[in-house]
Amino acid sequence: MRKFKIEKPDQNLREAVQDKIDNLNKPKSSLGRLEQLAMQICLIEQKLNPTLHHPCHLLLGGDHGIEHEGVSVSPREVTWQQMINFTKGGGGVNMFCRQHGFDLSIVDVGVDYDLSGCPTILNRKIARGTKNFLYEPAMTVEEFEKAIQTGADLAYDCFNQGSDIICIGEMGIANTSPSSIWMSLLGGIPLNECIGAGAGLNQLGVQRKRNILQKAIDKYLSIDEHHTTVDTIRYFGGFEMVAAIGAMLRAAELHLIILVDGFIMSACAMAAIQLEPAAKEYMIFGHCGDESGHRRMLRLMDAEPLLNLGMRLGEGTGALCAFPIVDSAVRMMNEMNNFEHANITKYF
C-alpha cells in the first residue's frame, strides 16, 4: 500500500505551551481536559496560538457484501437513500455541520446504487459495494489501494482549502460487522465482546450476526494464521472504512487535527494506528458510543473520549458534537488573559 511519512509532533514547543497555559489567569490545571487538548493541538500545529480554520467533514458512503447475510436490521437501500437525504440537508450530519461551521463533503466510495444524478455527491466509487467476506475477500488488493489513495486525496483537498481540522463519518449499512471483526483480530479481543446490535438488532439477530462473523473469521484463519494488518483490513473492510484510514493517515502526515467518531471510525483509527503508530498523536476521540465494545476498543488505544452521550448514529455526528470542546481549548489559548496583563496576583 501507499507509504505515509508520519512523525510525532515536535516536542520542543511543549515547555513554552505549558508555560503559557500555566500563566493564564486561572488556578493551575483548573481547566482540566481543556488544558490537555490545548497542549495536543499546539504541538500538532506547532503554534502557541492555535487555529481551527475551515473545518471539514468527510462523509464517506459504501455498501457491504456481508449485508446479504442479514447481519443488519436495515436493508442496504438505506445507504443510498440516506446519501441522497444528506444532499438535501436533512440528516443528523447536516444539522451538526451547519451548527459548528463544517464544510461537508458527501462522497460515494462504494455505494451499490447509481448516484450520478446527484451532482453534490463526489463520485469516487470503487465498486458497487464490497464482496461478501463470508465467502471471499471483501476487496482486491487493487481496490484496497485505490480506497486508501481516495481517502488520502480527500484529506489533501481539505488541506488545500486551508483546513487544519478534519472530521470523518460514514454511511454504510452493515459496517459494524467488519468493525467488530477488526476489533477482534487487530485487538486480540474475543469476537463475542466486540459485537453489538448495530442499528437495532434484537437478541436473536445479534446471535445470528455473531455466528456468521465467527464463521467468516474461522475461514479467514484457516487460509493462513499469520495475516498482516493490511490483510485483515482488506479481507473484511468496507470501501468507506478503508478510505477513512487513508484520510486519517494523510491528515496525520499533513499535521491536521483528526476528530474521531464512534465505533466504526474508532475501528478505522485503530487500524490506522497499527499501520502508523504516530498517527494517534493527531487524533482527538470525540465520544464513546452506545455500540457494544466501543469503550473496550477505546481502552485498547488508550483513548479518552470527550463525550459519552449514548449515541450510535454514525455519520460522524458524535465527533461533530465534541467540536465545541475542542474550540473552547483553542479559545482558551487565544482569548484568556494572563496574570501579568490582567494585573492579577498569581495565586498558586
N, C-alpha and C positions, 0 to 999 in steps of 0.2 A: 504494500500500500504506500501511498504518498508519505514521505517523511516530513515531520514538523520539527522545527528547532525552537523548543520551548525551554526557557530558562527561568529559574525562580527570580522574583523581583530583587533588584539590588538592595541590600540591607544597609548600605552606608547612610541612607537618609533616616534610618529608624530613630536614632538619638535626637535628631532635630525635630522629628514629628512628635516624639514623646514629650520633648520639652515644650513644644507649642501646646499640646493637649493639657499638660500639667499646669500651664500658666494661664489658661482660660479662667475667667472669673467664676470659679466654682470650686468646691472641695475636690481634692484629688480622687480620681476614679468614680466620681459621683454620677457620671452619665453612663457608667457600666458598659453594656454591649455597644453602645454608640461609639465609645472611645476605641473599642477593638475594631469596629468596622472602619472608623476613620483611619486607623493605622493601616489596615489592609488596603484601603483604597488609595491612600497617599503613596504607599510602596508600589502598588500596581502602576500608578500614573507617574510616580517619581516627582511629586509636587507637594509642597506644603499647603497649597491652596487648590484642592482637587476640584474637578468639574464633572458634570453629568450632561454633557452636550448631546443633543439629538438621540435620545434613547430609542432603540429599535427593537421591535418584536418580530421574530420569525415564526410563523405558524405553518408547520410542515404537515402535509397530508399524505397518507399512504394506506393501502389495504393489505391484508394478511391472508395467505393461503390457509392457515390454521383455522380461520373463522368458519370454514366449511365443516369443521368437526363439531360445531355447536358449543364452543368454549365461551361464547359471549351471549348475553341476553339480547343484545341489539343486533339486527341484521346489518350486513355490510353496506347496504344502500344509505345507511345513516351517515357514512363517511362523506359521500359526495353531496348529500342533501345539506349537511352542516357546512361543507366548504362553500356552497352557494349561499347559504344563510349568512356566512361571515362577510361575503361581498356586499350584502345589504345592510350590514351594521347591526345585525340582530343577535349576535352571540355574546356569551359572557366575556369572551376575549375582547370583543369590540368595545364593550362598556368600560372595561378596565383600561384599555389602551387610550380611550378618549379621556377618562378621568385623570390619568397620570401622564398624558402627553407623549405616548409612544407612537412612533411611526410603524404601522402594521403592514407586514408583507405576508400575503397568503400564497403558499407555494404548493403546487401539485408535484410531489416527488414520485408518487406511485399509486394514485387513486384508480380504482377499477371502474372508470367512467370517463367519457369524453367531456372534459371541461373547457374545451377550446372556445366555446361560445361565451365564456366569462373572461373578458379581457383584463380584468383586475386581478385574476389569479395567474401568478407566474407559472409558466409551463416548464417544469424541469423533470417531466415524467420519465422515469427509467423503464418502467413496465407497468402493466395494469395489475398491480398487486404482486406480492411475492408468491412463491410456490409453497405448497403445504409441507412444512418441515416434519410432519409425521411420516412422510414417505421419502423426502429428498431435501437437499439444502434449500433454504428459503431463497437464496440468490446465488448467482455465479460469481466467480472472482471478479470478472469484468464489471458486473453490476455493483458489487460491493465497492470497488474502486471508484466507479462513477458516482455513487452515493456520497462517499467521503469527499470527493472533489466538489460535488454540488454544494454540500454544506460549507466547505471551505470558501468557495466562491461567494456564497451568500453573506458570510461573515465579512469577507473583504469588501463587498459592496457597502455594507453598513459602515465600515471603517472609512471608506472613501467619501461617504456622505457626512463625515465629521463626527460619527458616533464614538463615544468612549464607554458605552454600556449597552449590552445586548441581553435580551431575554428570549428563550426558545420554548415554543409549545408544540403540541402535536395533536393531530386528529386522525385516528385510525382504529376502527373497531377491531377488537381482539388483541390490541397491543399490550395489554397486561400479561398475556401469555408468554411472549418472548422476554418480557421484562422479568418475570418470575424465574424463567429458566436461566437467564443471565445472572440473576442474583444467586441462584443455587450453584451454578457451575463456576462462576468467577469469584463468588464469595465463600464457597465451601459450606453452604448452608443447606440442610435437608429441604427438599422441594416442598414438603408439607408446610414448612414455616414461611414459605415465600409466596403462597397462593392465597388470593382473596376473591371477593365477589365481583371484582371488576365493576361494570356498570350496573350490577344489581342481581347477580345470580343467587338463587336460593341454595340451601344446603346440599340438595341433590345435585344441582348444577355445578357447585364447587367441587363436589366429589368426582363428578364426571370429568371436569376440567383437569383435576389432579391426575386422574388415571391416564388421560390422553397425553398430558405433558410428560408424565413419567415414562410412558411407552416411547415417546419421541426421544427422550434422554437416553433410555436404555439402548435404542437402536444406534444413536449417535456414538455412544461409548463403545458399542460392540465393534464399530468400524476401526477405532483407534482410541485407546485410553489416554494418549498423550497429545491432546489437541492444544494448539496455541490459543491465545486470547482472540486473535483475528479469526481463527477457525470457528470459535464459538459464536462470535458476533455475527459472522456471515451466515452460519448454518441456521440460526434462529431469528435473526433480527428483521425488522421492517425497514423499508427504504427511508421512511421519515426518521426512524431512530438512528440509522447509520449516518444519514445526512446531519442529524443533530450532533453526533460525535464529531464529524468533520468540522461543523461550525464551531463547536467548543474548542477543538484543538487549534483551529486557525485564529479564533478570537484570543486565546491564550498567547499564541505566537505574536499577535499584534498588541499585546498588553491591554486588552479590553477587559472590563468587568463583565463577568458572566453571571446572570441571575438564573439559578437552577430551580425548576418547578418540582412537581410531585413524583410519584412512584416511577413513571415511565422515564421522565427526564433525569431522575436520580440514577436509574439504571444506566442511562446513556453516560452520565457523568462518571459513574463507577467504571464503565468500560473505557472511557477516555483517560481516566487516571491510571488504569492498568497499562494502557498503551504509553502514556506520557505522564509520569507521576507529578511533575512540576505544574501540570495544568490545574491541579487543585488550588494552588495559590491564587488563582484568578476567579475562583468560584465563590459566590455567596448563595447559600441554600435558603430559599425563600420560606418554605414551610414544610411541616410534616403532615402528610395527607392521611386520609382515613382508610386507605388501602392496606390490608393486612401485609405486614412485612416491611412497610416503608420505614418505620422507626428503626428496625433492625438493620436495614440497608444503610441508613444514615450513620448508625453506630459503626458499621464496617468501615466507613470512610472517615470516621472521627469528625463528622459534620454536625454542627449545631444549627438547626433551623431557626429562623427569626420568628415564625408564626406556627401556631397549631390550631387551626380553625375547623378541623374535621372535613376539609374539602377533598373531593376526588373527581372534580370535573375534568381536569386536564386542560389542554389548550394553552397552558402557561399562566392560568389565572391566579394560582396561589403565589407564584413568584411576583406577578404584577401587583398583587395586594401588598407584598412586602416592600415594594419600591419606596413608599413614603418614609420608611425607616432608614433606608439607605440614603435617601435625600436629606433626612434630618442629620445624619452623621456628617455629610458633606457641608451642610449649612452651619453646623457647629464649628467646623474648621474655618469657615469663611465669614461668619456673621457675629460670632460671640466675641466680646471684648476680652482683653486680658487685664490682669491686676494693675499693671503699670499704667496703661492708657486710661483705665477707668478710675484711677486714683483710689483703689481699694487695697487695704492692708491684706497681704497674703496670709490667710488664716488656717494654714495647715502645715 
